[in-house]
Amino acid sequence: MREIPEELVARIESGAARLCHAWIVTRADGGRLGFTDHDRALEVDGVSCSPSEGWGVGATEAEAGGAAATATASGAVGEGFDPEMFDGAAVELWRVDWSAPGLKVRLWVGALGRLTLADGVLTVELEGPASKLDRAVGRTYGRACDARFRDARCGLGPDTFPGMSCDKRWRTCVDAFGNGANFRGFPHVPGDDFIAAVPVEGGRHDGGRR
């Protein structure tokens, strides 16, 4: 349950509050960075939060509620930004009264997942506490290959077979790519049609191949 300062509640009810959002990101090395959708810098929880035009902070609040597993945010970043520095960093989303930044409430806590930088726009996958429940533990036994096409488990180099895609089937892996040794599925696992099958009347019943 969120604890909202009584003074902030009073200011909201009276209409005196001036609300904005602030992000605080804590990297693995302990460094902390802050961003806000306000038009000037704010100090929140001891961190200077810089204005970050283009980040959909307000929109993400609804998507990344406390029970949400994942959400996505994107916005512009400056030159020299290194996404690897923020891999797995912790992130907090705050609602702040910009006229009195000490009055705030934390809306969401999670971590940064995959970061993609393209043409100066950074797209971030946000993982909430519930995201750990969505992670597969071990392997799933299925007919289709569970490797990504041309990744390390697939075994095909990133520059091989350009312009082609893989449908994850055994025959495609063998016939189109000659990569059956690295197939990461179980093509001989019986499917639903086998489970739903019923004994056939008549014919031979000697335990041989159907």
Disulfide bonds with the S-S distance in Angstrom:
none
